[in-house]
């Protein structure tokens, strides 16, 4: 084996032993089904036949472990116990004798708390999506300008009990302290079929990507009580930290009005409240949401599974969630046009901006705020610095007009080749 070319997933390079059982310091040859029970801290990961947009893969991504995705056929050429080098940014596994200088270097992180700028001096905000205090520390170290998304559903007491306000005050307080004065956006509890905390128990309607999730569960116990506990904790913390709130999986402006009333009753003073749009219908009505909420986030992972009609958690349909499909960018172009002057404060969340070439396209469509996993920020800052927005617009137009993903990829490759 000299080089196996897979799909880039989490950037970083590592040289280590391959094992099928996850071990500290090794490269884990993994199945997606095993990620949820991962307790070790492998130095790298190779995941076989994975669904890149799935909740379990996003959990692995949050660890910041360099990761490459391979097909089962490709993985079959690897032997347990052999030493290899893994380059997560390039998406390859190479022989140990290959010079490390040929692998992707780790960029210098930009200063935390500031926007980065394109080659033609357009400001772009690279915020961080985190799930705990460790993630917030990585965000600051990697140059995030803010914490754009706290995945609060992953803050769970060690004993699995229903979290109360005291627990959230401590957990969120530690997270805010780790962020070192960066502004923090807390997404209120976002329960979904593949994000079921131990305390939830049985709950009817939580059956798939089109069932109950996000704010649709806020009036059902025990979710309603936990959301109230989160708001009570935020009320205690808001005098100490720069906080905002984000409502998950919102479909109507009426939901915003009702939830704002609930939030106002809990908080000592007003906070900015945003909404996360994760269905095509909501995204296309973005102008109304921009008027009704203080800010808007686009959840591209769920948007894509709705748009393509493919469950993001199922490896069997992973290929249908195509991040280079021209129809995806035509859809996002419509969203950007509908947002009009509000586009400058629309935050793009999810895996999409982190995939090779996709940030250029999103910049070309006019998006300027992104919330990504902390490990990506130095790499994306480099991408922003070499991007000319006029060229990015032309590239986005070419991809929107392309007849297939194949031609869209060719357009990206040509752009990369010409610098």
Secondary structure, 3 states (H helix, E strand, C coil): CCEEECEEEECCEEEEEEECCCCCCCEEEEEHHHHHHCCCCCCEEEEECCCCCCHHHHHHHHCCCEEEEECHHHHCCCCCCCEEEEECCCCEEEECCCCHHHCCCCCCCCCCCCCEECCCCCEEEEEEEECCHHHHHHHHHCCCCCEEEEEHHHCCCCCCCCCCHHHHHHHHHHHHHHCCCCCEEEECCCCECCECCCCCCCCCCCCCCCCCCHHHHCCCCCHHHHHHHHHHHHHHHCCCCCEEEEECCCCCHHHHHHHHHHHHHHCCCCCCEEEEECCHHHHHCHHHHHHHCCEEEEEHHHHHHHHHCCCCCCHHHHHHCCCCCHHHHHHHHHHHHHHHHHHHHEEEECCHHHCCCHHHHHHHHCCCEEEEEHHHHHHHHHHHHCCCHHHHHHHHHHHHHCCCHHHHHHHHHHHHHCC
